[in-house]
């Protein structure tokens, strides 16, 4: 196998390997970030998202 063919094969193997790793990439947003984006308050001690009750008496 020639030197150029080996280089091409190496690049192809590298690309295939990197494409396979994309499956294991970290999520784009964490649960905490999603909680805060939706208006909730993240409670790190319990690892949960607290959202308001939304009661609010109407201002008629």
Number of C-alpha atoms within 10 A of each C-alpha: 5 6 8 9 10 11 11 11 12 12 12 12 12 12 12 11 11 11 11 11 10 9 8 8 8 8 7 7 9 9 14 16 13 13 18 14 10 10 12 16 16 18 12 9 6 7 10 14 17 13 13 8 6 6 6 6 6 5 4 3
